[in-house]
Amino acid sequence: MKKIKVILVDDDFIFLEMLEAFLSDVENLQISKAKTGEECLRVIDNSFDIVVLDYFLNSENPNAMNGLEVLKKIRTIFPHIKVIVLSGQEDGNLVYDFVRENVASYVVKDDNAFENVRKAIDAILS
């Protein structure tokens, strides 16, 4: 069975590690991580299936791209890759901007975030 390549993009290193650990028991997932959108765009290629993308990616570099900017670049280069946005932002306009870019799912960073990311991945795979 083909491995499903997923890249997790979040500037919160501890959150990133915890999410990776949570998803590590999902069969057939091959997980990569990036701490910035720029790093994501450097490592991503045609072989990836899913991106789990945070909105704010600027904790280390205040001029870093945000998740929406990264999403638009991914859409241009790799239109087949499904994107799950994972964000603490509940701003309706921002959610709408992501939905307009055809994200597969918008997951709010709350106590159920890991489980909801897993459900979003399951929905893409089914």
C-alpha angles and dihedrals in degrees: 000000000000118000114241108227114217129178120200114207118193133131091216102090096194092049089048092052092047093049091049090050091049093051095041093091093057107108119244095011117135105192128204126177136212128184095203138032089241091056090048091053090049095053103032118098141164092284094070120100105183138025120197102201133190120209101222110054099157107096092112100029117031089202095054119128116262124233094263092055090048091048092053091052092048089049091053097048104029109023092169095063114103115225126208112192114213112188145149088220114109094174105137093215091053092048088050091051090055094045089051087057089057099247113183091228143352112218121189115223100243137121090294096045098110093048091046092050088052091050090049090051091048089051091052092048096047 
